[in-house]
Amino acid sequence: MRRQHIGWVAGAAAAVLVAAGAITYAVAEDGGSDTTTPGVESADAGFARDMAVHHQQAVEMSYIVRDRTKNEEVRRLAYDIAQTQANQRGMLLGWLDLWGLPKVSADAPMTWMGMGDMASGKDGALMPGMATNTEMKKLGTLDGKQAEIFYLQLMTDHHKGGIHMAEGCVAKCTVGVEKRLAQGMVDAQQSEIELMAGMLKERGAQPRS
């Protein structure tokens, strides 16, 4: 089990490194149509910062459920989500580096979407769809089918919040390659929400909202 876990982490880390190396070329290629570097308070920077945090929690949830169930379907989904979102997180943080912008802002999360006063931050849930600290701890105490159901419910909520944020970037961001990544997130996560609804139904459960 330990060896498998190391392999999982190594695979995700490798994906992030590949993304970080490739993103310089993507931004450079796209930069021909971008006349200015995004500012610290821009939607581009805000989305990159906030979605990096949002994605990190999805990766953590996926690693937790991986060790709480032996169901291959759920483990495969969790692996795919962890790998994809770790990869994208590396891209988002790489853009902030390239733009010379801080990865942490004094502004409240979601300020770039005009929702800074609505991001509750209650019990660690900083942005739409994020699980609370209590929910994350609960996931780590469940096993088997119970862990699968709770993970699928949490991730469905997480994806819904992520889609809302990504749609905000599609509407407000100015860097073309970032807008395309955001639209890709919308499409992929909507597809996964539909997949998870089916998986929940098979387990006699349903999304929480």
N, C-alpha and C positions, 0 to 999 in steps of 0.2 A: 504494500500500500504506500509506504514511504517513497519507494522508487517511482511509482506512478505519479505521486504528487509532485515530485521533483521534475518529472518529465513535463507535466502540465505547466508548471511555473516557467520552465525553460522555454517551452513552446510559445507561451504568451510573451515572454521577455524578448524572444527573437523577433516576434512579429512587431513589437514596439520599436526595436532597433531598426528593422527594415523600413518601417514607416517614417521614423525620424530621419533616416538617411535620404529617403526618396522625396520627402515633402519639400526639401529645399528646391529641387528641380520643378516640382509642381507649382510652387509659388512663383518661381522665377519665370516659368513658362506663362503663367497666368498674369504675371505682373505687367506685361506689355500694355494691358488695358486698364491697369490700376495706376492712377497718377499720383496717389498719395498713400503713405502708410497709415493704417488705421490708428486713431488716437486711443488713449487709455480709457476714455469713456464711451467709445464707439460700440455699436452692436456687435461688430466683429470680435472685438476684444472681450466684451461681456459674455458673449455666447461661448467663446473658447474657454474662458475661465470657469463659467458655471457648468458647462457640459462636461468638462474634465472631472469636476467633483461628482456630478451626477453619475457619470460612467463608472467612476471608481467604486461607488457603492454597488452597482450592478455586478461588477467583477467580484467583489467581496461576497455578495449573496450567492453567486454561482459556485464559488469555491466552497462555501459552507454546505450547500445542498449536495455537492459532489461527494462529500464525506458522510452524508446522512442517509443516503439511499444507494441501493444496488441496481435500481431500475435503469437499464441502458438508455431508454428513450429520454428520460429526464437528464441523465448524466451527459448525454450527447448534446442536448439543447443547452445545458449549462456551460458545457465546454465551448460551444459555438458562440454563445453570448459573451463569455469571458474573453475569448480570443479576439472577437470583433471589437468589443468595447475597449479593451486594453490597447489595441492597435489604434483605434480612433482617438483615444485619450493621448497617446503619444503624438499624433498628428496635431491635435489642438494645442498642446503645450509647446510643440515645435514651432508652430506659427507665432505664439507669443514671444518665444526666443528670437525668432527672425525679425519680428517687429520691434524688438527691444522694449517690450512691455512687461510689467510685473504679472506674475501668475496668481497673485492674491491682491484683492482690491479692498479699500476701506469702505466702499459702497456696499449696501446690502445686496444679496443675491437677487437676480431678476430686475435690477434697476434699469438695465438696458432695454427691458421690455415694458418699462413703466409700471412694474409690479413690485418694486422694492419694499413697499409698505405692506404687501400682501404675503411675502415669503415669511412664513411663521417662524421657522427655526425651532419650533417646539419639539423637545425631546430628540434633537438632532436632525429632524426633517427640514432641511434648509430650502428645498425647492419642490415644485409640484411633482407628486408621485413618489418622492423619496420615502423610504421606510424610516420609522422612528428607531431610536436606539433600543427601545423595549422590544420592538418587533424583530430587530436583528438578533437580539439575545434569544428571543423565543425560537427563532428558526434554528439556532444552534443547539436547542434542547430536544427538538423533534427528530423522529426517525421514520424511515420507510414511507408509507403512503401519506402519513400526516405531514412529513417534511416536504414531500412532493407537492401536495395541495397548497400548503402555505407559501412555498417558493413560487409556484405558478401564479397565485393570487398577488403576492407582493410584486413579482416581475411584471404582471399585467398592469398594475397601477403605475409602476416605474416607467414602463414603456409609454403609457398614456401621457404622463408628465413630460417625458422626453420628446414625444411627438409635438406637444404644445410648444416647447422651447425651440425645437428644430424648425417648426413652421414660422416662428418668430424671426429666426435667422434668415430663412428664405425670403421673408418680406423686408427685413431691415438691413441685413449685412450687405457690404459693398464688394467684398473680395469674391470673385467668381468661383474659385476653387472651393472656398468655404461654403458658399451657397449650395454648390453641387453636393458637397459632403452632407450638408444638412438635409437636402431633399432625399438623398440616399438613406439617411437615418429614418426619415418619415416612412418611406416605402418599405424598408426592411422591418422596422419595428411594428408597423401595421400588420404585416404578414405574420410576424411572430405572435402578435396578440390573437389573431385568428387561430393559429396553431395551438396556442396555450388554452384557448377556450375549448377546443376539442379535447385536449388532454385532461382538462378539468372535468368535462362532461363524462369522460370515460371513468373517472374516479368518483363519480356521484357528487361532484361539487360544481361551483360556478364562480365567475369573477365576483369580487366584493362590490364592484360598482359598475 
